[in-house]
Each structure stands twice: as structure tokens, then as C-alpha cells.
């Protein structure tokens, strides 16, 4: 029996950088719907970098950007909004 291909709504990976002593949480949201991500660890500060746009979006020299890039400082006690069709890198300072 052939199993259907199932893509989860997001791919999430955590890496630790020994040099900076920080964690980086990488989130790729494949779906058009956004979702809230809540971290359950004690965290001092969060910086969120997010790239989002339509699935067919691409930036071209001389044209207005189709991909939106946003960097924000977030409250560690609040959920982080992950936009639809986005790549998000969360820098965690503990």
C-alpha cells in the first residue's frame, strides 16, 4: 500500500552556537496559515528575523521587493507569530 505524502505545517530545527552562547530556532512554515509558537523555557531576550511572501515571490533588481524581511525584538513571555509561507530565525539569549 502506498502512503500519501504528508507535509507538516512547519519544519523546526534548533542549533546551539558555542561562540555566541546562543540558541537559534529555525522555522519554515510551508502552509499559507500562520500560527503562534510558544517557548516553554526561561529566556532573557528574543530577536526574530522573518522572511515571508507568496510561494512564487522572488526579488528582482530594479523592482519592488516581493519578499518581506522583518526583524523584531519579542517579549519572551508572549507567543511568537509565525507567518504563513515564511522562513523565521529566532535568536534566543538565555
N, C-alpha and C positions, 0 to 999 in steps of 0.2 A: 504494500500500500504506500502510495506517495503522500508524504506530509506536505501541507501547504507552507509556503514561505511566510514567516511571521516576523515583522519588524517591530520591535518595541518602540514606544514613543520617544525614547531618548537613549543615547549611548553616554554613559558616565564613567569617567576614569579619574582616579586620584593619584597624584605623584607628589613626592617629597623632595625638595631641593635642599641638600645639606649645606650648600654655600650660603644661602639666604635664611635657612632655618624656617622655611615657609612651605605650606601645602598649596597645591594648585589642583582645583577641581575643574575638569573639562567636561562640558555638557554639550552634546549635539542633539538638538530636537528635530526629528525627522517629520513630525506632524505639523499641520497648519495651526493647531490649537496650542496655546501657551499653557503653562502650568506653574504652580508655586512649589519651590523647593525649600524645605526647612532643614537646617543643620542641627543636629542634637548634641553638639559638643560645645564646651565653653570656648568662646572665640573673642579676641580683643578687637579685631577690625577685619573688614572685608572690602576688597576692591573688585568690582565686577566689570569685565570687558566683554561686550556683546556685539556680534556681527549678525545682522538679520536682513532678510529681503525675500522676494519671491523666488521660487525654485529656479526660474530661468534668468534671474538677475545676474548682471555682470557689470563691472565698472570699466568704462572705456575712456581713454584720454580724450579730452575736449568735449566730453558730455557730462551731464549731471550724474552724480553717483546714484546707482540703483541699490547698492548695498549700504545699509545704515550701520555706522560704527558708533558705539556709545560706551563711555567709561564713567562709572559712578562709584561713590563710596556708599556702602549699605550698612544699615543697622544690623549687627549680628543677631539681635533678638527677634528680628522680623523675617518672614519668608522672602526668598529671592524670586522675582518673577522671571521665568524663562520664556522668552517669546517664541511663537511658532516659527518654524523654519529658521533656526538660529544656531550659531556656534557661540558658546559662552565659556569664558575662562574666569574662574573665581579664585583670587589670591587670598589665602587665609593666614592671618597673623594670630598666633596663639600666645 
